[in-house]
């Protein structure tokens, strides 16, 4: 059974990697580029909020479409911090990227 403590628990870098299918090194890279953020615990270990999973999913989809990381970063900066991208966010970003991809083609 999920408790409030479990629901709001932060994830380790290994947990994020396992759940997202992205290598730990890629997560570290995304963090250095400002695409995702982590907190540090008392032992100086990275801890990620749960909403980072949706941000990583957005990054993966955008990369598969050929969107440069700089543009992905701009898109993620347009979203409020500390919440997962919503369906409306996905729709707005995908429409924007769709137009850009059409122009490239």
Phi, psi and omega in degrees: 000138179278133175251165178303325179294321181289320183296321185264006181295138177279157184257147174282165179298324178295320178294318178297317180299314182295318183285330184264342183077019180249139181295151177304319180297324177294320178297318177298319179297313179303322180292319179295331178275358178080015181281328177225164181229149175229165172252164176247137176274185182299331178272010180065028177264145179292140173224128184253139173292156184299329183293347178296335179298319179288325178295319179295321177299318178297317178299315181299314181297314181297319179296320178298330179279352180090016178284128179295150181301327179298318178290323177298317178300317177299317180297316181293327178290339178282349180267149176295143176291159172065029169207151180287150175300136179269174177299322178295321177298312180302316182297314181298314181292319181293324176294318178298312181293326179299316178296318179295319179293321176300320178295321179295321182291000000 
